[in-house]
Amino acid sequence: MEALVYAELEEFVPRFEDQPSPTEIARANHMAFFALQREDGQLPAYIWEKEVGYSQIQMVVPVAATAWELVQLTKDDELLKTAYAACSQWDAWLRRYRDRRKTGLVEGFCTYDTGMDNSPRWAGIPDSCPDDDARKCPPVPSLPRLCPDLSATVYGGRIALAAMAQELGLKNEADRWLAYAEDIRKLIIKKLYCAEDAAFYDLDAQGQFVRVRSDLISRVMGEHVLKLEIASDKRIFDDVWTRQLHNPKAFWSPFPLPSLAMDDPLFVRSIPPNSWGGASQALTALRAPRWMGHYGKQREFEHLMRQWIAAITWSGKSTGEFLQQMNPTTGEFTHNGAQNGYSSTALLYLDFVRRLSSHSI
């Protein structure tokens, strides 16, 4: 997703001789993951200079969706064909290894599956899978969990795969992907939404909701799981928006959106470094354009952008750095003593300035 945002900023990025453009970097970023896909279809969770990781699935925004959006930007036929093949295999891998309970939803095995480091959502659960193998579920009685955000990511990926198939002239496959997408969309709402709390939750292996109101709620919105043209879905969205996402006691903090609802009993008020237990994370804000405008919340999105720009500006004046997260009440960024060049925050700043300047909200 970061690479896609960078590509969309290309006209504002200075060009240097013999250096790749933002669009070329975005293409290479996607193609690297596809090139390192295993024979069984597993995509790496991360690619570092000296290590490629397969110990968790760690997905939020579907790689199929970002690849498809990049294809639309570049008209790159090779990227289209490569992405369609790779993401089709990835979906098959997830169905094979992350649906042990045969529910049709996607299962979380470890904390890093969702990238929510140090979140109360995953209290007592291992960070990664046994033997660094994302096919293996840790021997914990409450696992595997059915996860709304992981399932929503697969839903969004299937919608993108349908669009890619249509572009490739594969109508029957496009129809099949749309049908698969609708199946998981309905299951997310039926099994993982709690009307009493107006929240989406994980469902553990004992069939109990893990009642921690976390960023997974906005992640479900990010893939447009709720369809406003369906009356029952609209009621759910209105409830979630009013009681959670736009509630100043929950997620609509002075500097939105915290990674855990502020009125959740497990909210971590000390705001330690790298905390998905309360801090407002740049990654969450960077994903906001993917859903707030879609659901008609342009005015609120503009407010969110202005608050983040103000907070980053204040922080930059004192530290000269882009940092990962901030206190949702004060806008004060957390310095962990090591990480001082957080690309998500830098991209967020540039993207939000661009959007506000052009009124392209």
Long-range contacts (C-beta under 8 A, 24 or more apart in sequence): 1-60, 1-61, 1-66, 1-286, 1-287, 2-286, 2-343, 2-344, 2-347, 3-29, 3-30, 3-66, 3-70, 4-66, 4-69, 4-70, 5-286, 5-347, 5-351, 6-347, 7-70, 7-73, 7-74, 8-73, 8-351, 9-347, 9-350, 9-351, 9-354, 12-350, 12-354, 23-70, 23-73, 23-74, 26-70, 27-70, 27-74, 27-76, 27-79, 30-63, 30-66, 30-67, 30-70, 30-79, 30-83, 31-79, 31-82, 33-63, 33-86, 34-82, 34-83, 34-86, 37-86, 37-89, 37-90, 40-93, 40-96, 41-89, 41-90, 41-92, 41-93, 41-96, 42-90, 42-93, 42-97, 42-134, 42-135, 43-86, 43-90, 43-93, 45-112, 45-134, 53-132, 54-132, 54-133, 54-134, 55-112, 55-128, 55-129, 55-132, 55-133, 55-134, 56-109, 56-110, 56-112, 56-113, 56-128, 56-129, 56-134, 57-94, 57-98, 57-113, 57-134, 57-150, 58-112, 58-113, 58-114, 58-115, 59-113, 59-150, 59-153, 60-114, 60-115, 60-149, 60-153, 60-219, 60-222, 60-283, 60-287, 61-153, 61-156, 61-222, 61-287, 61-290, 62-87, 62-153, 62-154, 62-156, 62-157, 62-160, 62-223, 63-87, 63-90, 63-157, 64-90, 64-91, 64-156, 64-157, 64-158, 64-160, 64-161, 64-164, 65-156, 65-157, 65-159, 65-160, 65-223, 67-160, 67-164, 68-160, 68-163, 68-164, 71-164, 71-167, 80-164, 80-167, 80-168, 81-168, 83-164, 84-161, 84-164, 84-165, 84-168, 87-157, 87-160, 87-161, 87-164, 88-161, 90-157, 91-154, 91-157, 91-158, 91-161, 91-180, 94-154, 97-134, 97-135, 98-144, 98-150, 100-137, 100-144, 101-144, 101-146, 101-205, 103-146, 103-187, 103-191, 104-183, 104-184, 104-187, 105-146, 105-147, 105-151, 105-184, 105-187, 105-188, 105-191, 105-192, 106-146, 106-147, 106-150, 106-151, 106-153, 106-154, 106-184, 107-137, 107-144, 107-145, 107-146, 107-147, 107-150, 108-143, 108-144, 108-145, 108-146, 108-147, 108-150, 108-202, 109-134, 109-136, 109-137, 109-138, 109-143, 109-144, 110-138, 113-147, 113-150, 114-147, 114-149, 114-150, 114-216, 115-276, 115-283, 116-214, 116-215, 116-216, 116-259, 116-276, 117-274, 117-275, 117-276, 118-268, 118-272, 118-274, 118-275, 118-276, 118-277, 119-212, 119-214, 119-259, 119-260, 119-275, 119-276, 119-277, 120-212, 120-214, 120-260, 120-264, 120-266, 120-268, 120-277, 121-202, 121-210, 121-212, 121-214, 121-216, 121-260, 121-276, 123-266, 141-205, 141-206, 142-204, 142-205, 142-206, 142-210, 143-204, 143-205, 144-205, 145-202, 145-203, 145-204, 145-205, 145-210, 146-191, 146-192, 146-202, 146-203, 147-192, 147-202, 147-216, 148-188, 148-192, 148-193, 148-200, 148-201, 148-202, 148-216, 148-217, 148-219, 148-220, 149-200, 149-215, 149-216, 149-219, 149-220, 151-184, 151-187, 151-188, 151-192, 152-188, 152-219, 152-220, 152-222, 152-223, 152-225, 153-219, 153-223, 154-184, 155-181, 155-184, 155-185, 155-188, 155-223, 155-225, 156-222, 156-223, 156-224, 158-184, 159-223, 185-225, 188-220, 188-225, 189-225, 189-226, 189-233, 189-236, 193-236, 195-236, 195-239, 197-243, 198-236, 198-239, 198-240, 198-242, 198-243, 198-244, 199-240, 199-243, 199-244, 200-240, 212-260, 212-264, 212-266, 213-244, 213-250, 213-251, 213-260, 213-261, 213-264, 214-259, 214-260, 214-261, 214-264, 214-276, 215-257, 215-258, 215-259, 215-260, 215-276, 215-281, 215-284, 217-244, 217-245, 217-251, 218-245, 218-251, 218-257, 218-284, 218-287, 218-288, 218-291, 219-287, 221-245, 221-291, 221-295, 222-287, 222-290, 222-291, 223-290, 223-291, 224-291, 224-294, 226-295, 228-295, 228-296, 237-295, 241-295, 241-297, 246-297, 246-300, 252-300, 253-280, 253-328, 253-329, 254-307, 254-328, 254-329, 254-330, 254-331, 255-280, 255-307, 255-308, 255-311, 255-326, 255-327, 255-328, 255-329, 255-330, 255-331, 256-280, 256-285, 256-303, 256-304, 256-307, 256-328, 257-284, 257-285, 257-288, 257-304, 257-328, 258-328, 259-284, 259-325, 262-328, 262-329, 271-325, 271-327, 271-334, 272-334, 273-324, 273-325, 273-334, 273-335, 273-336, 273-337, 274-324, 274-325, 274-336, 275-325, 275-334, 278-328, 279-325, 279-326, 279-327, 279-328, 279-334, 280-325, 280-326, 280-327, 280-328, 281-324, 281-325, 282-308, 282-324, 282-325, 282-342, 282-344, 282-345, 282-348, 283-344, 285-348, 286-344, 286-347, 286-348, 286-351, 289-351, 289-355, 293-361, 298-361, 301-361, 302-356, 302-361, 305-352, 305-355, 305-356, 305-361, 306-356, 307-331, 308-348, 308-349, 308-352, 309-349, 309-352, 309-353, 309-356, 312-345, 312-348, 312-349, 322-346, 322-349
